[in-house]
Amino acid sequence: MEQSTEINNIEITKRKKGRPKGTNIYTPEEIKERARQRARLNYSLNFEKERERKRLEYHAKKKNVV
């Protein structure tokens, strides 16, 4: 009896580690990491869009001059 209780307690403690399933609660480190990843993604996307916009603007001016 004592042995089975000990095994059950070990299994329960193993299951309790980490976040419960189905929650959107992040640790402060995870929040910072996610924000950093979003910022890098937005920066890279905006950089590409800005390059494309400048390229199109340049070609539009070139067509109007000729």
N, C-alpha and C positions, 0 to 999 in steps of 0.2 A: 504494500500500500504506500509506504513511504517513498519507494523508488518511482512509482508512477506519478505521484504528486510532483516530485522533483523534475521529472521529464516534462510534465505539463507546464511547470513554471518556466523552464528554459525555453520551450516552444513559444509561450506567450510573450516573453521578453524579446525573443528574436523577431516576432511579428510586429512589435510595437515600435521598433526603430524606424526612423525616417518619418516622412509625412504620411498622414492617412490618405488613402486613395480618394480621389474625387474632390480634393480641395485645391484652391488656387492660392494658397498661402505659400509665399516664397521666403526664404531666409534673406537677411540683408545682403549677404554676399551674392546670392542669386539675382536679387533685384538690381544690384550694381552691374553685374555681368550682362544681364539682359539689356539694361539701358545702354551699356557700352556697345553691345552688338547692334542695337537699333541705330545708335548714332553713327556708327561706321557705315552701316548699310545706307542710311539716308544720305550721308555725305557722298558716298561713292555714286549713288544714283543721281543726286543733284549735280555732281561734277560732270557726269556723262550727258545729262540733259542740257546743262549749260554749254558744253562743247558743241552739241548738236544745234542748239539755238543760234550760237554765234556763227557756225558754219552756214546755216540756212540764211541768216541775215546777210552774211558776206556775199553769198551767191545771188540773193535778191537785189542787193545794191549793184552788183556787177551787171545783171541783166538790165536794170534801169538806166545805167550809164550808156550802154551800147545802143 
